[in-house]
Amino acid sequence: MEDMTTALLRTLVSYFFLLLMLRVMGKRELGKLSVFDVVISIMLAEMAVLAIEEIEKPAILFYIPMLLIGLLEFLMAYISLKSKKVRDVVDGSADLIIENGEIREAAMKRNRLNMDDLMVHLRQKNVKNIADVEFALLEPTGQMSVFFKERKDPVTREDLGLFERELVGPVSYKGLPIPLILDGRIRTEALNKIGQNELWLKREIRKYGIRDIRDVSFCSIDEHGIIYLDKKDKPPLH
């Protein structure tokens, strides 16, 4: 019974102690935590759990390390304010994933981001067509910031980016743009949905001077038959 009472008291103390520390440290919402913030939060949570479970040990043995972690957070936050280099190391920096409407393969690999992940991020930003994106940055928090291409009136072919799209005629579906090629691989189910086949797709990409499907990073078509195509980055010559 005594152990149960001790555990309950430590639970209450740990709860309010941890809540106070997080409030004082000015923690952001979970979806916007940096890597350093996540590490600090995990360590504090682990210390709080040990303080509750290890009732045979004095609670001060766990609360002092928690205070030390809090002081470390204050110290790193202060240094980060003074030094951008330290801030980039601790919190990371934004990485440009889409630049001038083109997907940057090197940035995708560096952030271990595949095409499916990219499409999820864009859909969360209400992006229907990747061709409408001018810039997309992957923030240190893992969120993606998206900047759309400017709209002008009247719209010109250059505004629509028709140098990298082509009208291919009516298609037999209604809905969001469908990815036809992801990471150099044809999506057969997508071709079936628009009533086309691989031979048709290969003919279309040849219009862009591409003969190998594997050279295509991303290719999609919308309900108006407009194709968007992004080539893979060429490796540097040594």
Secondary structure per residue as TSV (DSSP state, phi and psi in degrees):
chain	resnum	aa	ss	phi	psi
A	1	M	-	360.0	-39.4
A	2	E	H	-64.2	-40.0
A	3	D	H	-63.7	-39.3
A	4	M	H	-64.2	-42.5
A	5	T	H	-63.7	-42.5
A	6	T	H	-62.3	-43.1
A	7	A	H	-63.4	-41.1
A	8	L	H	-65.3	-43.4
A	9	L	H	-63.1	-42.6
A	10	R	H	-65.7	-34.0
A	11	T	H	-62.9	-45.5
A	12	L	H	-64.8	-45.1
A	13	V	H	-63.8	-43.6
A	14	S	H	-63.7	-39.4
A	15	Y	H	-61.0	-53.2
A	16	F	H	-70.6	-33.8
A	17	F	H	-64.7	-45.9
A	18	L	H	-68.0	-41.2
A	19	L	H	-60.4	-43.4
A	20	L	H	-63.7	-43.8
A	21	M	H	-64.0	-43.1
A	22	L	H	-66.4	-36.5
A	23	R	H	-67.8	-41.9
A	24	V	H	-65.7	-37.8
A	25	M	T	-76.2	-6.7
A	26	G	T	68.4	43.4
A	27	K	-	-61.7	139.3
A	28	R	-	-85.4	173.9
A	29	E	-	-64.0	152.7
A	30	L	G	-56.1	-37.5
A	31	G	G	-69.1	-9.8
A	32	K	G	-119.0	16.8
A	33	L	-	-74.6	138.9
A	34	S	-	-79.9	174.5
A	35	V	H	-60.4	-42.9
A	36	F	H	-62.2	-41.8
A	37	D	H	-61.0	-40.2
A	38	V	H	-64.5	-42.9
A	39	V	H	-61.1	-46.4
A	40	I	H	-60.0	-44.9
A	41	S	H	-63.7	-40.8
A	42	I	H	-64.8	-43.9
A	43	M	H	-63.7	-42.0
A	44	L	H	-64.2	-42.5
A	45	A	H	-63.2	-40.9
A	46	E	H	-64.9	-41.9
A	47	M	H	-63.2	-39.0
A	48	A	H	-65.3	-39.7
A	49	V	H	-64.6	-43.2
A	50	L	H	-63.9	-36.8
A	51	A	H	-62.5	-31.1
A	52	I	H	-82.4	-40.4
A	53	E	H	-77.8	-41.8
A	54	E	-	-87.3	67.2
A	55	I	T	-72.1	-15.3
A	56	E	T	-78.2	-12.1
A	57	K	S	-102.7	148.8
A	58	P	-	-60.6	137.1
A	59	A	T	-62.8	-26.8
A	60	I	H	-61.7	-25.9
A	61	L	H	-65.3	-21.5
A	62	F	H	-102.3	-33.3
A	63	Y	H	-73.8	-32.0
A	64	I	H	-64.3	-46.8
A	65	P	H	-60.7	-33.3
A	66	M	H	-65.7	-39.0
A	67	L	H	-64.4	-38.8
A	68	L	H	-63.4	-40.6
A	69	I	H	-64.2	-39.7
A	70	G	H	-63.1	-42.3
A	71	L	H	-64.6	-37.1
A	72	L	H	-63.0	-39.6
A	73	E	H	-63.1	-44.2
A	74	F	H	-60.8	-44.7
A	75	L	H	-63.2	-46.9
A	76	M	H	-66.9	-35.2
A	77	A	H	-64.9	-39.7
A	78	Y	H	-66.9	-45.2
A	79	I	H	-64.9	-37.8
A	80	S	H	-64.2	-34.1
A	81	L	H	-65.9	-31.3
A	82	K	H	-88.9	-24.8
A	83	S	-	-131.7	120.9
A	84	K	H	-69.5	-34.4
A	85	K	H	-61.3	-45.3
A	86	V	H	-65.2	-39.8
A	87	R	H	-62.0	-40.7
A	88	D	H	-66.7	-36.2
A	89	V	H	-71.3	-44.8
A	90	V	H	-74.8	-51.4
A	91	D	H	-97.1	-17.1
A	92	G	-	84.2	174.6
A	93	S	-	-132.0	159.2
A	94	A	-	-67.8	144.8
A	95	D	E	-122.9	133.1
A	96	L	E	-78.9	114.4
A	97	I	E	-94.1	-40.4
A	98	I	E	-122.4	125.8
A	99	E	E	-128.3	124.5
A	100	N	T	53.3	36.7
A	101	G	T	80.7	4.0
A	102	E	E	-114.9	137.0
A	103	I	E	-74.9	132.3
A	104	R	-	-95.7	105.3
A	105	E	H	-62.6	-39.9
A	106	A	H	-62.0	-41.2
A	107	A	H	-66.8	-36.7
A	108	M	H	-61.7	-46.4
A	109	K	H	-67.0	-40.5
A	110	R	H	-61.4	-33.9
A	111	N	T	-98.8	10.0
A	112	R	T	50.5	49.1
A	113	L	-	-112.3	124.3
A	114	N	-	-99.5	175.9
A	115	M	H	-63.9	-36.5
A	116	D	H	-62.3	-42.6
A	117	D	H	-61.7	-43.3
A	118	L	H	-61.2	-43.6
A	119	M	H	-64.4	-36.6
A	120	V	H	-62.6	-46.1
A	121	H	H	-59.0	-44.1
A	122	L	H	-67.9	-39.3
A	123	R	H	-63.7	-35.5
A	124	Q	H	-65.3	-21.3
A	125	K	T	-98.1	15.5
A	126	N	T	61.2	33.5
A	127	V	-	-88.7	117.4
A	128	K	S	-85.2	-34.8
A	129	N	-	-135.3	126.0
A	130	I	G	-61.6	-22.0
A	131	A	G	-67.9	-16.1
A	132	D	G	-86.0	-4.5
A	133	V	E	-93.9	126.8
A	134	E	E	-88.3	-51.0
A	135	F	E	-136.5	145.9
A	136	A	E	-140.3	125.0
A	137	L	E	-116.3	133.7
A	138	L	E	-89.6	113.9
A	139	E	-	-78.4	160.8
A	140	P	T	-56.7	-25.0
A	141	T	T	-80.3	-6.6
A	142	G	S	94.3	-7.3
A	143	Q	-	-79.8	157.7
A	144	M	E	-116.2	129.9
A	145	S	E	-98.5	130.1
A	146	V	E	-121.0	133.2
A	147	F	E	-120.3	123.6
A	148	F	E	-82.5	158.0
A	149	K	-	-65.8	146.7
A	150	E	-	-67.4	141.8
A	151	R	-	-103.8	133.4
A	152	K	-	-123.8	159.7
A	153	D	S	-133.8	117.8
A	154	P	S	-77.4	157.1
A	155	V	-	-81.5	132.5
A	156	T	-	-103.1	170.2
A	157	R	H	-62.0	-36.0
A	158	E	H	-66.0	-38.3
A	159	D	H	-62.3	-36.0
A	160	L	H	-80.1	-8.3
A	161	G	T	69.4	36.2
A	162	L	T	-70.5	-7.2
A	163	F	T	-71.5	-14.7
A	164	E	S	-125.7	10.4
A	165	R	E	-128.8	162.4
A	166	E	E	-150.7	134.5
A	167	L	E	-72.3	125.1
A	168	V	-	-115.4	12.5
A	169	G	-	97.6	176.8
A	170	P	-	-66.1	148.2
A	171	V	-	-120.5	158.9
A	172	S	S	-100.2	50.1
A	173	Y	-	-158.4	166.2
A	174	K	-	-129.4	137.8
A	175	G	S	145.8	-161.5
A	176	L	S	-69.4	157.0
A	177	P	-	-54.7	140.2
A	178	I	E	-107.5	125.4
A	179	P	E	-68.8	124.3
A	180	L	E	-96.2	-31.4
A	181	I	E	-133.7	129.3
A	182	L	E	-127.7	121.3
A	183	D	T	53.3	42.0
A	184	G	T	78.2	12.2
A	185	R	E	-121.6	131.0
A	186	I	E	-75.0	136.8
A	187	R	-	-98.3	97.2
A	188	T	H	-60.2	-37.6
A	189	E	H	-65.6	-30.8
A	190	A	H	-70.6	-40.1
A	191	L	H	-63.5	-40.9
A	192	N	H	-62.5	-35.6
A	193	K	H	-66.6	-33.3
A	194	I	T	-97.8	5.6
A	195	G	T	73.4	32.1
A	196	Q	-	-126.1	175.8
A	197	N	-	-131.6	178.8
A	198	E	H	-65.1	-34.4
A	199	L	H	-61.9	-42.9
A	200	W	H	-61.4	-43.9
A	201	L	H	-63.6	-41.8
A	202	K	H	-63.7	-37.4
A	203	R	H	-64.0	-39.4
A	204	E	H	-66.2	-43.2
A	205	I	H	-73.3	-21.7
A	206	R	H	-65.3	-24.4
A	207	K	T	-65.5	-18.4
A	208	Y	T	-97.2	6.6
A	209	G	T	79.8	19.2
A	210	I	-	-109.4	125.9
A	211	R	-	-107.8	-15.8
A	212	D	-	-117.2	122.2
A	213	I	G	-55.6	-32.1
A	214	R	G	-66.5	-13.8
A	215	D	G	-84.6	-2.2
A	216	V	E	-99.2	124.5
A	217	S	E	-79.9	-45.4
A	218	F	E	-153.0	138.8
A	219	C	E	-146.3	130.8
A	220	S	E	-139.1	164.1
A	221	I	E	-136.8	140.5
A	222	D	-	-101.5	-179.1
A	223	E	T	-70.1	-11.6
A	224	H	T	-94.2	1.5
A	225	G	-	84.2	16.3
A	226	I	E	-89.5	126.2
A	227	I	E	-97.2	135.5
A	228	Y	E	-114.5	133.0
A	229	L	E	-136.6	135.8
A	230	D	E	-126.6	123.3
A	231	K	E	-80.5	154.0
A	232	K	-	-72.0	149.1
A	233	D	-	-65.9	138.4
A	234	K	-	-80.3	134.1
A	235	P	-	-64.6	144.2
A	236	P	-	-65.7	146.8
A	237	L	-	-83.1	135.4
A	238	H	-	-110.0	360.0
